[in-house]
């Protein structure tokens, strides 16, 4: 007992969900990476994994019911045939022999019950097997432990890490959580890439959550997932995925060029999905995204993986290049491929192009090209709604309940078939006018006969299927009613406003301009729970003054001077915001149009 107490003196007990882990009290030790702010990531993963288990059971039941129906129909057809006609007696005798063989084989299975042995073999194995999960980068083991303790119906969790200190910490935390976790979690000291390559299609779920880019794990990960299985992947290298300044790095890692647009976080999701699809296609596999989330300082995608050489041929239809205007916010998509139907057969060929001129039709400036990106839906709306419903029914089991419900609520309202979005304040800045409120602009789009929604990736973002000439016509009508000062003749706004609108915008309030969540005052964009919210220091890295933006200058100074305190890295509970952020959240639709998105440590990104 004394040995245990002495060991616990050096550790701090951290509880998240139903899991408890031991973390060194000394910040400078920093041997095993543990990021408390990733509680949102882990909660979202737990929620989606629960939905996956439910959906998997439903799919298995549908297959079994279909098989039962086909088998009973076949039996009815055989029993209705008269004996002695066309050799039907011989067929009936063959069927009896087959039934006897089935019963004989069933009797030889030791674990089957007496009732099961009397059942035809095709009915014996009706229950879907418990899913097996692989966590490729376990670190402290917190994620694997949470899966084992919180998710019902889960089989085994295989936790991998190449760092010996991480595996030791994982084993220590497993032991600390009791026998139930010890029996489910299986740690291995190995390279995750090699392990996944040597265990093809063995795991129902593969979870990749690296510190930085996941690109080096994708090729082996898409091979390790079983047919119909789930791949969960995080990318935190947002500077690479979002910025044209790092375009060459993004292309080398993901095979796509990012563009300079306000939709960059959604484009990062679509670049990652296109990269995963590319790796899967090499093995005659393809992906079906069920949920794609841009949250905090990272992106997280959940995709199911299937095998079909025929479906792989359709991949070019799901990819597009992006043409972004350098003067205004206009952007256009060009599909990589097209479907050609001839004599009842479908073939896939390169798409016709270009879809735009060399100069922007709105402002006359040049266009830059990015991509290819995933332009098919990035969410399954049914999955999003099911996951949200499940989370609400188990509110007490999610430490970050408020955050993930707000994200899932916004995702459930998105136009899932419309790629990318624009920022209402930015298109107003293009023409140098006061921005219309979100309700008025949405109403104008809806009254023009198009759809529009918000996006979870940006509080000020709007997704619509309206073409850009309609959007600019609406802004021209707005400026006509709200005159502006004269602008330089060579500015993009002057070129846009110099054209007469072909559409007379109707700004009368439309009922669909406010979503159900907005009408019910449901919070959809929450502030950061604490100051310096973001990724913590990588394990093994010495803390210096350059980490002040991550930990705060006071904490860094204490660590450098050797006076660090245990609470220096303690995270404020996500559901209890810091005093600076309390009261800042708002869902008012008719708030002043002069509000802008705040990017400070303790600010709130508000909606227009």
C-alpha positions as CSV (number, residue, x, y, z in Angstrom):
1,X,0.0,0.0,0.0
2,X,2.9,2.4,0.8
3,X,4.4,1.7,-2.6
4,X,1.2,2.6,-4.3
5,X,0.8,5.8,-2.3
6,X,4.4,6.8,-3.0
7,X,3.8,6.2,-6.7
8,X,0.7,8.3,-6.7
9,X,2.6,11.2,-5.1
10,X,4.3,11.8,-8.4
11,X,1.1,11.6,-10.5
12,X,-2.1,13.6,-10.8
13,X,-5.3,11.7,-11.4
14,X,-7.2,13.0,-14.4
15,X,-10.8,11.9,-15.0
16,X,-12.5,12.1,-18.4
17,X,-15.8,10.4,-18.9
18,X,-15.7,7.1,-17.1
19,X,-11.9,6.8,-17.5
20,X,-9.2,7.8,-15.0
21,X,-5.5,8.1,-15.9
22,X,-2.3,9.1,-14.1
23,X,-0.4,12.1,-15.5
24,X,3.0,13.3,-14.1
25,X,2.6,16.4,-12.0
26,X,5.8,17.8,-13.3
27,X,5.2,19.6,-16.6
28,X,8.9,19.4,-17.6
29,X,8.7,15.6,-17.5
30,X,6.4,15.6,-20.5
31,X,7.2,12.0,-21.5
32,X,3.8,11.0,-22.7
33,X,1.6,13.3,-24.8
34,X,-1.7,14.0,-23.2
35,X,-3.9,16.9,-24.5
36,X,-6.8,17.7,-22.2
37,X,-8.4,20.0,-24.8
38,X,-9.0,17.1,-27.1
39,X,-11.9,16.0,-24.9
40,X,-14.2,17.3,-27.7
41,X,-12.4,15.0,-30.1
42,X,-12.8,12.0,-27.9
43,X,-16.4,12.7,-27.0
44,X,-17.3,13.0,-30.7
45,X,-15.5,9.8,-31.4
46,X,-17.4,7.9,-28.6
47,X,-20.7,9.3,-30.0
48,X,-20.0,8.3,-33.6
49,X,-18.7,4.9,-32.5
50,X,-21.9,4.2,-30.6
51,X,-23.9,5.2,-33.7
52,X,-21.7,2.9,-35.9
53,X,-22.5,-0.1,-33.6
54,X,-26.2,0.6,-33.8
55,X,-26.1,1.1,-37.6
56,X,-24.0,-2.1,-38.0
57,X,-26.6,-4.1,-36.1
58,X,-29.4,-2.7,-38.2
59,X,-27.6,-3.5,-41.4
60,X,-26.9,-7.0,-40.3
61,X,-30.5,-7.5,-39.4
62,X,-31.6,-6.3,-42.8
63,X,-29.3,-8.8,-44.5
64,X,-30.5,-11.6,-42.3
65,X,-34.2,-10.7,-43.0
66,X,-33.5,-10.6,-46.7
67,X,-31.8,-14.0,-46.5
68,X,-34.7,-15.5,-44.5
69,X,-37.1,-14.2,-47.1
70,X,-35.1,-15.6,-50.0
71,X,-34.7,-19.0,-48.2
72,X,-38.4,-19.3,-47.4
73,X,-39.4,-18.4,-50.9
74,X,-37.1,-21.0,-52.3
75,X,-38.5,-23.7,-50.0
76,X,-42.1,-22.8,-51.0
77,X,-41.1,-23.1,-54.7
78,X,-39.6,-26.6,-54.0
79,X,-42.6,-27.9,-51.9
80,X,-45.1,-26.8,-54.5
81,X,-43.5,-29.0,-57.2
82,X,-45.4,-32.4,-57.8
83,X,-43.4,-35.6,-57.1
84,X,-42.2,-37.7,-60.0
85,X,-42.3,-34.9,-62.5
86,X,-39.0,-33.9,-64.2
87,X,-37.0,-35.6,-61.6
88,X,-38.4,-33.6,-58.7
89,X,-38.3,-36.6,-56.4
90,X,-34.5,-36.9,-56.8
91,X,-34.1,-33.2,-56.1
92,X,-36.2,-33.6,-52.9
93,X,-34.0,-36.5,-51.8
94,X,-30.9,-34.4,-52.5
95,X,-32.4,-31.6,-50.3
96,X,-33.0,-34.1,-47.5
97,X,-29.4,-35.3,-47.7
98,X,-28.2,-31.7,-47.6
99,X,-30.4,-31.0,-44.5
100,X,-28.9,-34.0,-42.8
101,X,-25.4,-32.8,-43.6
102,X,-26.2,-29.4,-42.1
103,X,-27.5,-30.9,-38.9
104,X,-24.4,-33.1,-38.7
105,X,-22.0,-30.2,-39.0
106,X,-24.0,-28.2,-36.5
107,X,-23.8,-31.1,-34.0
108,X,-20.0,-31.1,-34.2
109,X,-19.8,-27.4,-33.1
110,X,-19.0,-27.6,-29.4
111,X,-20.3,-24.2,-28.3
112,X,-23.7,-24.4,-29.9
113,X,-26.8,-25.0,-27.8
114,X,-29.2,-27.9,-28.3
115,X,-31.8,-25.6,-30.0
116,X,-29.1,-24.2,-32.3
117,X,-28.2,-27.7,-33.5
118,X,-31.7,-28.3,-34.7
119,X,-31.6,-25.1,-36.8
120,X,-30.3,-25.1,-40.3
121,X,-26.7,-23.8,-40.6
122,X,-27.6,-20.7,-42.5
123,X,-29.6,-19.6,-39.4
124,X,-27.0,-20.4,-36.8
125,X,-24.6,-17.4,-36.9
126,X,-27.2,-14.6,-36.9
127,X,-25.7,-12.3,-34.3
128,X,-23.2,-9.7,-35.6
129,X,-19.8,-10.0,-34.0
130,X,-18.7,-7.4,-31.5
131,X,-16.5,-4.8,-33.4
132,X,-12.8,-4.7,-32.9
133,X,-11.2,-1.3,-32.6
134,X,-7.6,-0.3,-33.4
135,X,-6.1,2.9,-32.0
136,X,-3.0,3.6,-34.0
137,X,-1.4,6.1,-31.7
138,X,-2.4,5.3,-28.1
139,X,0.0,7.6,-26.1
140,X,-1.5,7.6,-22.5
141,X,-4.2,5.2,-23.6
142,X,-7.0,7.5,-22.5
143,X,-9.0,7.1,-25.7
144,X,-8.7,3.3,-25.7
145,X,-9.7,3.1,-22.1
146,X,-12.7,5.4,-22.7
147,X,-13.8,3.1,-25.6
148,X,-13.5,0.0,-23.4
149,X,-15.4,1.5,-20.5
150,X,-18.1,3.6,-22.1
151,X,-19.2,1.8,-25.3
152,X,-21.5,-1.2,-24.9
153,X,-21.2,-4.0,-27.3
154,X,-17.5,-3.4,-28.1
155,X,-15.2,-6.4,-28.5
156,X,-11.5,-5.7,-28.3
157,X,-9.5,-2.5,-28.4
158,X,-5.9,-2.8,-29.8
159,X,-3.8,0.1,-28.7
160,X,-0.5,0.7,-30.5
161,X,2.4,3.1,-30.0
162,X,6.0,3.1,-31.1
163,X,7.2,4.8,-27.9
164,X,8.1,2.5,-25.0
165,X,7.2,5.2,-22.4
166,X,3.7,5.5,-24.0
167,X,3.0,1.8,-23.8
168,X,4.2,1.7,-20.2
169,X,1.9,4.6,-19.4
170,X,-0.9,2.9,-21.3
171,X,-0.5,-0.4,-19.3
172,X,-0.3,1.6,-16.0
173,X,-3.5,3.4,-16.8
174,X,-5.2,0.2,-17.9
175,X,-4.3,-1.4,-14.6
176,X,-5.5,1.7,-12.7
177,X,-9.0,1.3,-14.4
178,X,-9.5,-2.2,-13.4
179,X,-10.0,-5.7,-14.7
180,X,-12.8,-4.8,-17.2
181,X,-10.4,-2.6,-19.1
182,X,-7.5,-5.0,-18.8
183,X,-9.6,-7.7,-20.4
184,X,-10.6,-5.5,-23.4
185,X,-7.6,-3.3,-24.2
186,X,-4.6,-5.0,-25.8
187,X,-1.4,-2.7,-26.0
188,X,1.4,-3.3,-28.4
189,X,4.8,-1.6,-28.7
190,X,5.1,-1.4,-32.5
191,X,5.0,0.8,-35.6
192,X,1.3,1.3,-36.4
193,X,2.0,1.4,-40.1
194,X,3.6,-2.1,-40.1
195,X,1.0,-3.5,-37.8
196,X,-1.9,-2.3,-40.0
197,X,-0.2,-3.6,-43.1
198,X,0.2,-7.1,-41.6
199,X,-3.4,-7.2,-40.4
200,X,-5.5,-6.4,-43.5
201,X,-9.3,-6.0,-43.1
202,X,-9.1,-7.2,-39.5
203,X,-10.5,-4.2,-37.7
204,X,-14.1,-2.9,-37.8
205,X,-12.8,0.5,-36.6
206,X,-9.4,2.2,-37.1
207,X,-8.7,5.4,-35.2
208,X,-5.9,7.7,-36.3
209,X,-5.3,10.8,-34.1
210,X,-1.7,11.9,-34.7
211,X,0.1,15.0,-33.5
212,X,0.2,16.8,-36.9
213,X,-0.4,15.2,-40.3
214,X,-2.0,11.7,-40.7
215,X,-0.8,11.3,-44.3
216,X,1.9,8.7,-43.5
217,X,-0.7,6.4,-41.9
218,X,-3.5,6.6,-44.6
219,X,-2.1,3.9,-47.0
220,X,-1.9,1.2,-44.3
221,X,-5.1,2.4,-42.5
222,X,-7.4,1.9,-45.5
223,X,-6.1,-1.7,-45.8
224,X,-6.7,-2.5,-42.1
225,X,-10.4,-1.6,-42.1
226,X,-12.8,-4.4,-42.7
227,X,-15.5,-4.1,-45.4
228,X,-18.1,-1.7,-44.1
229,X,-15.8,-0.7,-41.3
230,X,-15.2,2.8,-40.0
231,X,-12.0,4.9,-40.3
232,X,-11.7,7.9,-37.9
233,X,-8.9,10.3,-38.8
234,X,-7.7,13.6,-37.3
235,X,-5.5,16.2,-38.9
236,X,-4.1,19.1,-36.8
237,X,-1.7,20.5,-39.4
238,X,-4.2,23.2,-40.4
239,X,-1.4,25.6,-41.5
240,X,-0.7,23.1,-44.3
241,X,-4.2,22.3,-45.2
242,X,-5.6,25.8,-45.2
243,X,-2.9,28.1,-46.4
244,X,-1.7,28.7,-50.0
245,X,1.6,29.8,-48.4
246,X,2.2,26.1,-47.7
247,X,0.7,24.8,-51.0
248,X,3.7,22.7,-52.0
249,X,3.7,21.0,-48.6
250,X,0.0,20.3,-48.8
251,X,0.4,18.8,-52.3
252,X,3.3,16.6,-51.2
253,X,1.3,15.2,-48.3
254,X,-2.3,15.1,-49.5
255,X,-2.0,15.5,-53.3
256,X,-4.0,18.8,-53.4
257,X,-3.5,22.5,-53.6
258,X,-5.4,24.7,-51.1
259,X,-6.8,28.1,-52.3
260,X,-7.1,31.4,-50.5
261,X,-10.8,31.5,-49.5
262,X,-12.9,31.9,-46.4
263,X,-14.0,28.3,-46.8
264,X,-10.5,27.0,-46.0
265,X,-11.5,24.9,-43.1
266,X,-14.2,23.1,-45.1
267,X,-11.7,22.8,-48.0
268,X,-9.2,21.2,-45.5
269,X,-11.9,18.5,-44.8
270,X,-12.4,17.9,-48.5
271,X,-8.7,17.7,-49.2
272,X,-8.3,15.1,-46.5
273,X,-11.3,13.1,-47.8
274,X,-9.9,13.2,-51.3
275,X,-6.5,11.9,-50.0
276,X,-8.1,9.0,-48.1
277,X,-10.2,8.1,-51.2
278,X,-7.0,8.2,-53.3
279,X,-5.2,5.7,-51.0
280,X,-8.3,3.5,-50.9
281,X,-8.7,3.4,-54.7
282,X,-5.3,1.8,-55.0
283,X,-6.7,-1.4,-53.4
284,X,-10.1,-1.3,-55.2
285,X,-11.7,0.3,-52.2
286,X,-13.7,3.5,-51.8
287,X,-15.0,5.7,-48.9
288,X,-18.4,6.9,-47.8
289,X,-18.1,9.9,-45.4
290,X,-20.6,9.8,-42.6
291,X,-19.4,12.8,-40.6
292,X,-16.7,15.4,-41.2
293,X,-16.0,18.0,-38.5
294,X,-14.0,21.1,-38.4
295,X,-13.6,21.9,-34.7
296,X,-11.3,23.9,-32.5
297,X,-7.8,23.7,-34.0
298,X,-8.2,20.5,-36.1
299,X,-10.4,18.5,-38.5
300,X,-11.8,15.1,-37.9
301,X,-13.4,12.8,-40.5
302,X,-15.4,9.6,-40.1
303,X,-15.7,7.5,-43.2
304,X,-16.8,4.0,-44.0
305,X,-14.7,1.9,-46.3
306,X,-16.0,-0.7,-48.8
307,X,-14.4,-2.8,-51.6
308,X,-15.8,-2.6,-55.1
309,X,-13.7,-2.2,-58.3
310,X,-16.9,-0.9,-60.1
311,X,-17.5,1.8,-57.5
312,X,-13.9,3.0,-57.7
313,X,-14.5,4.0,-61.3
314,X,-17.0,6.6,-60.1
315,X,-14.4,8.4,-58.0
316,X,-13.7,11.2,-60.6
317,X,-17.3,12.2,-60.3
318,X,-16.8,12.9,-56.6
319,X,-13.7,15.1,-57.1
320,X,-13.4,18.7,-58.4
321,X,-11.0,21.5,-59.0
322,X,-11.6,24.9,-57.5
323,X,-11.2,28.2,-59.3
324,X,-10.9,31.0,-56.8
325,X,-11.0,34.7,-57.9
326,X,-8.2,36.8,-56.4
327,X,-10.3,40.0,-56.4
328,X,-13.6,39.0,-55.0
329,X,-15.0,35.9,-53.1
330,X,-16.4,34.2,-56.2
331,X,-15.4,30.5,-56.6
332,X,-16.3,27.8,-59.1
333,X,-16.0,24.0,-59.2
334,X,-15.1,21.8,-62.1
335,X,-15.6,18.1,-61.8
336,X,-12.7,15.8,-62.6
337,X,-14.8,13.3,-64.5
338,X,-18.1,12.7,-66.2
339,X,-20.4,9.7,-66.8
340,X,-21.0,8.7,-70.4
341,X,-24.0,6.4,-71.1
342,X,-24.0,4.4,-74.4
343,X,-26.1,1.3,-75.3
344,X,-27.2,0.8,-71.7
345,X,-23.6,0.9,-70.4
346,X,-22.0,3.6,-68.4
347,X,-18.4,4.6,-68.8
348,X,-16.4,7.4,-67.1
349,X,-14.3,9.9,-68.9
350,X,-12.5,13.2,-68.2
351,X,-14.9,16.1,-67.7
352,X,-15.3,18.9,-70.3
353,X,-13.7,22.2,-69.4
354,X,-12.9,24.8,-68.5
355,X,-16.1,25.9,-66.6
356,X,-14.8,29.5,-66.3
357,X,-12.9,32.1,-68.3
358,X,-9.4,33.2,-67.4
359,X,-10.9,36.3,-65.8
360,X,-13.6,36.4,-63.2
361,X,-17.0,37.2,-64.7
362,X,-18.0,39.3,-61.7
363,X,-14.9,41.6,-61.2
364,X,-12.6,40.8,-64.0
365,X,-9.6,39.7,-61.9
366,X,-7.6,36.5,-62.4
367,X,-8.5,33.1,-61.1
368,X,-6.3,30.7,-59.2
369,X,-6.9,26.9,-59.3
370,X,-6.8,24.5,-56.3
371,X,-7.6,20.9,-55.6
372,X,-8.6,18.4,-56.4
373,X,-11.0,18.2,-53.5
374,X,-13.8,15.9,-52.4
375,X,-16.9,17.6,-53.8
376,X,-19.5,14.9,-52.9
377,X,-21.4,15.1,-49.6
378,X,-19.1,15.1,-46.6
379,X,-21.9,14.1,-44.1
380,X,-24.6,11.5,-43.9
381,X,-27.5,13.6,-42.6
382,X,-29.2,10.5,-41.1
383,X,-26.0,9.7,-39.2
384,X,-25.7,13.2,-37.9
385,X,-29.3,13.2,-36.6
386,X,-28.9,9.8,-35.1
387,X,-25.7,10.7,-33.4
388,X,-27.2,13.9,-32.0
389,X,-30.2,12.1,-30.7
390,X,-28.0,9.5,-29.1
391,X,-25.8,12.1,-27.4
392,X,-28.9,14.0,-26.0
393,X,-30.2,10.7,-24.6
394,X,-26.9,10.2,-22.7
395,X,-26.1,13.7,-21.7
396,X,-24.4,12.8,-18.4
397,X,-21.8,10.5,-20.1
398,X,-20.3,13.3,-22.3
399,X,-17.9,15.7,-20.5
400,X,-18.1,18.0,-23.6
401,X,-21.8,17.7,-24.1
402,X,-22.5,21.3,-24.9
403,X,-19.7,21.5,-27.5
404,X,-20.5,18.4,-29.5
405,X,-24.3,19.0,-29.4
406,X,-23.7,22.5,-30.8
407,X,-21.5,21.1,-33.6
408,X,-23.8,18.2,-34.5
409,X,-26.9,20.6,-34.4
410,X,-25.2,22.9,-37.0
411,X,-24.1,19.9,-39.1
412,X,-27.6,18.5,-39.2
413,X,-28.9,21.8,-40.7
414,X,-26.2,22.1,-43.4
415,X,-26.9,21.7,-47.1
416,X,-25.0,18.4,-47.4
417,X,-24.9,18.5,-51.2
418,X,-23.4,22.0,-51.6
419,X,-19.6,22.1,-51.4
420,X,-17.8,25.1,-49.8
421,X,-19.4,28.4,-48.5
422,X,-18.9,32.1,-48.5
423,X,-18.7,34.7,-45.8
424,X,-21.5,37.3,-45.8
425,X,-19.3,40.0,-44.2
426,X,-16.6,39.4,-46.8
427,X,-18.8,39.7,-49.8
428,X,-20.2,42.9,-48.3
429,X,-16.6,44.1,-47.9
430,X,-16.0,43.4,-51.6
431,X,-18.5,46.1,-52.5
432,X,-17.7,48.3,-49.5
433,X,-21.3,48.2,-48.1
434,X,-22.9,47.6,-44.8
435,X,-23.6,43.9,-44.5
436,X,-27.3,42.9,-44.5
437,X,-28.4,40.7,-41.6
438,X,-28.3,37.0,-42.1
439,X,-32.1,36.8,-42.1
440,X,-32.5,39.3,-44.8
441,X,-29.9,37.8,-47.1
442,X,-31.2,34.3,-46.6
443,X,-34.7,35.5,-47.3
444,X,-33.5,37.1,-50.6
445,X,-31.9,33.8,-51.7
446,X,-34.9,31.7,-50.7
447,X,-37.3,34.2,-52.4
448,X,-35.2,33.8,-55.6
449,X,-35.9,30.1,-55.6
450,X,-32.7,28.7,-54.1
451,X,-31.7,26.9,-50.9
452,X,-29.3,28.3,-48.2
453,X,-28.0,27.2,-44.8
454,X,-25.3,28.0,-42.3
455,X,-22.1,25.9,-41.9
456,X,-20.5,24.4,-38.8
457,X,-17.1,25.4,-40.1
458,X,-17.6,29.2,-39.7
459,X,-20.2,31.1,-37.7
460,X,-20.4,33.7,-40.5
461,X,-20.4,31.2,-43.4
462,X,-23.4,30.5,-45.7
463,X,-23.9,27.6,-48.0
464,X,-26.2,27.9,-51.0
465,X,-26.9,26.4,-54.4
466,X,-27.5,29.8,-55.9
467,X,-25.0,30.7,-58.6
468,X,-22.6,33.6,-58.1
469,X,-24.4,35.9,-60.5
470,X,-27.5,35.6,-58.3
471,X,-25.6,36.3,-55.1
472,X,-24.0,39.4,-56.7
473,X,-27.4,40.6,-58.0
474,X,-28.7,40.4,-54.5
475,X,-25.8,42.5,-53.3
476,X,-26.4,45.0,-56.2
477,X,-30.0,45.4,-55.1
478,X,-28.9,45.8,-51.5
479,X,-26.4,48.6,-52.4
480,X,-29.1,50.3,-54.5
481,X,-31.2,50.6,-51.3
482,X,-28.2,51.4,-49.1
483,X,-26.0,53.7,-51.1
484,X,-22.2,53.7,-50.6
485,X,-19.4,56.2,-51.2
486,X,-17.7,56.2,-54.5
487,X,-14.9,53.6,-54.8
488,X,-11.7,53.5,-56.9
489,X,-12.4,52.6,-60.5
490,X,-10.1,49.6,-60.5
491,X,-11.5,47.9,-57.3
492,X,-13.4,44.6,-57.6
493,X,-16.4,46.2,-55.9
494,X,-16.6,48.9,-58.6
495,X,-16.6,46.3,-61.4
496,X,-19.3,44.2,-59.6
497,X,-21.6,47.2,-59.0
498,X,-21.1,48.6,-62.5
499,X,-23.3,45.9,-63.9
500,X,-27.1,46.1,-63.7
501,X,-28.8,43.3,-61.8
502,X,-30.8,40.8,-63.8
503,X,-32.7,39.7,-60.7
504,X,-34.8,42.0,-58.6
505,X,-34.0,40.8,-55.0
506,X,-36.9,40.4,-52.6
507,X,-35.8,41.0,-49.0
508,X,-39.1,40.2,-47.4
509,X,-38.6,37.8,-44.5
510,X,-39.0,34.1,-45.5
511,X,-40.1,31.5,-42.9
512,X,-37.2,29.2,-43.9
513,X,-34.6,31.9,-43.3
514,X,-34.4,30.9,-39.7
515,X,-33.6,27.3,-38.9
516,X,-35.5,25.3,-36.2
517,X,-32.4,25.4,-33.9
518,X,-32.1,29.2,-34.3
519,X,-35.8,29.7,-33.6
520,X,-35.5,27.6,-30.5
521,X,-32.4,29.6,-29.4
522,X,-30.2,26.5,-29.4
523,X,-26.5,27.4,-29.1
524,X,-24.6,26.4,-32.1
525,X,-21.2,28.2,-31.8
526,X,-19.6,28.1,-28.4
527,X,-16.6,30.0,-27.1
528,X,-13.4,28.3,-26.2
529,X,-13.6,27.0,-22.6
530,X,-10.2,28.5,-21.5
531,X,-7.4,30.8,-22.5
532,X,-4.7,29.5,-24.8
533,X,-7.0,26.8,-26.1
534,X,-5.1,24.6,-28.6
535,X,-2.6,21.8,-29.0
536,X,-0.3,21.3,-26.1
537,X,3.5,20.7,-26.3
538,X,4.6,17.6,-28.1
539,X,5.9,14.8,-25.8
540,X,9.6,15.0,-25.2
541,X,10.0,18.6,-26.3
542,X,11.7,21.1,-24.0
543,X,9.4,23.9,-23.0
544,X,10.8,27.3,-24.0
545,X,9.6,30.9,-24.3
546,X,8.3,30.2,-27.9
547,X,5.5,28.0,-26.3
548,X,3.9,31.1,-24.6
549,X,1.1,31.1,-27.2
550,X,0.2,27.5,-26.2
551,X,0.5,27.5,-22.4
552,X,0.6,31.2,-21.6
553,X,3.6,33.3,-20.6
554,X,3.1,32.9,-16.9
555,X,3.2,29.1,-17.1
556,X,6.2,29.1,-19.4
557,X,8.2,31.4,-17.1
558,X,7.5,29.2,-14.1
559,X,8.6,26.1,-16.0
560,X,11.8,27.8,-17.2
561,X,12.6,29.1,-13.7
562,X,11.8,25.7,-12.1
563,X,8.9,27.0,-10.1
564,X,6.1,25.2,-12.0
565,X,3.0,24.2,-10.1
566,X,0.8,21.1,-10.7
567,X,-2.2,23.2,-11.7
568,X,-0.3,25.1,-14.4
569,X,-1.6,22.7,-17.1
570,X,-4.8,21.8,-15.4
571,X,-7.7,22.5,-17.8
572,X,-10.9,24.3,-16.9
573,X,-13.8,22.0,-17.4
574,X,-15.2,22.4,-20.9
575,X,-18.7,22.9,-19.6
576,X,-17.6,25.7,-17.3
577,X,-16.3,28.6,-19.5
578,X,-13.8,31.1,-18.1
579,X,-15.2,34.3,-16.7
580,X,-14.1,36.2,-19.8
581,X,-16.3,34.2,-22.1
582,X,-19.4,33.9,-20.0
583,X,-22.3,35.7,-21.5
584,X,-20.7,36.3,-24.9
585,X,-22.7,33.5,-26.7
586,X,-25.6,34.6,-28.7
587,X,-28.0,33.2,-31.3
588,X,-29.8,36.4,-32.1
589,X,-30.5,36.6,-35.9
590,X,-31.2,40.3,-36.1
591,X,-28.0,41.5,-34.3
592,X,-26.2,44.5,-35.8
593,X,-24.5,43.8,-39.0
594,X,-21.3,45.6,-37.9
595,X,-20.3,42.6,-35.7
596,X,-17.3,40.7,-36.8
597,X,-15.8,37.4,-35.9
598,X,-13.4,37.6,-33.0
599,X,-10.3,35.5,-33.1
600,X,-8.9,36.3,-29.6
601,X,-8.1,33.7,-27.0
602,X,-11.2,34.4,-25.0
603,X,-13.5,35.7,-27.8
604,X,-16.6,34.3,-29.4
605,X,-17.2,33.9,-33.1
606,X,-20.7,35.3,-33.5
607,X,-23.1,34.9,-36.3
608,X,-24.2,37.8,-38.6
